[in-house]
Amino acid sequence: MIVQIEKLVPGGLGLARTSEGTLLVRGALPGEWVEAEGRIRKNHLEGHVTRVLEPHPQRYRKPLPPSADLPLEYAAQLPIKQGFVQESLERIAKLSFEVSPIQASPSYGIEPGLYYRTAVQYALHPVGGLAYRQPQSNDLIRISHDPLVAEPLQPAFELLRSWPLANLEELVLRGSLYEHKVQVGFIGGQARFFKQTARALVQEGIAGVVWAEPSPKGRFRGRVQHLSGETSLLEDFGGVLSTINVQSFAQVNPKAAGLLYQEAARIAGSGHRAVELYAGSGVLSLHLAPFLREIVAIEINRNALKRGESDRDRLGVQNLVFKQEDARVLAKYLPADLVMVDPPRAGLAPEVLAGLMEGKPAQILYIACDPATWARDVGRLGEAGYRLRFARPYDFYPFTHHVEVLSLLSL
């Protein structure tokens, strides 16, 4: 069918009205006329663009990887992301609250919005080279250049796309802007077959190499073995030097994340006791530590917790304690003046939400990576007596529909 896209909705889908109902399509931009294929879902049509007939005047013309589902000139991306957050708040939370202006991603080069990612995963193409998986399919698209990857990773990309890497399923890169180094992760095959390759890559300038077995639980959830070189790197997140490595989670846009952490410390103010849930390696807690008497950081992943404890000790922070537990045990650590949460895309677990409603900390600092689940949780907390005091979108992922939110609620 041929349709005109009315707007983008959270999730990066273009919305169009048809005689058969609402159509949501991937790959279109607001105002564009497109040819699209759609399938009937429960109460709408969903599909993808087959051809752009009349493009958006600011559609980005240069090649982008398939993960870049918002192909607009960078300045035009920001109001769309701002709208995602504002609309979610009004439609889902039923709140009339003006969101603060979006914080753009800091510049990493000549062209805004590019070369920001310090971590990336590629599939190995059967005929050689590195590839992205097409969204919602297993189709592989070989790439010769990745304009979203940060400058320290570019030489590693060039090296590895021509390196013989048989029997691997995926390749992971993690770089540090602070140290200008890169680690590599091999996924698939047998570790013993890649030891010589790992040593050769370290001689070529790669900082370190690890191997991981494929796991249905996710990347690096099975056995992981260090093969050669350095086991960790340091990255600067807004003035806090944090330990990172290729097999663990850390924000991929460190300059943007640093700005968010700095603003979080400013808006949270001072207090006696705070609890951070979903703490990871505790970078947020390390930012807030100078303003609080005591912080308990709760994280279920042992490796992240160990990195956090190492950073805390290296930085000489004495009022931060890490606990290896599930976020659902929040009630065990209340009362507190402040609870900080940075949950996965699904938002707060029901047990965490119940703990907040019952324990009633004076303030909740909520960092979100999904505007819809954040708005849902904000609405529920509002019913329990909390008021939204501050909310600002942050652009961690230019050229994609993803947007972070920093917010503060108080009783």
Buried (B, 14 or more C-beta within 10 A) or exposed (E): BEBBBBBBBBBBBBBBEBEEEBBBBBBBBBBBBBEBEBEEEEEBBBBBBEEBEEBBEBEBEEEBBBBBBBBBBBEBBBEBBBBBBBBBBBEBBEBEBEBBEBBBBBBBEEEBBBBBBBBBBBBBBEEBBBBBBEEEEEEBEBBEEBBBBBBBBBEBBEBBBEBEBEEBEBBBBBBBBBBEBBBBBBBBBEBEEBBEBBBEBBEEEBBBBBBBBBEEEEBBEEEBBBBBBBEBBBBBBBEBBBBBBBBBBBBBBBBBBBBBBBBBBEBBBEBEBBBBBBBBBBBBBBBBBEBBEBBBBBBBBEBBBBBBBBBBEEBEBEBBBBBEBBBBBBBEBBEBBBBBBBBEEEBBBEBBBBBBBEBBBBBBBBBBBBBBBBBBBBBBBBEBEBEBEBBBBBBBBBBBBBBBBBBBBBE
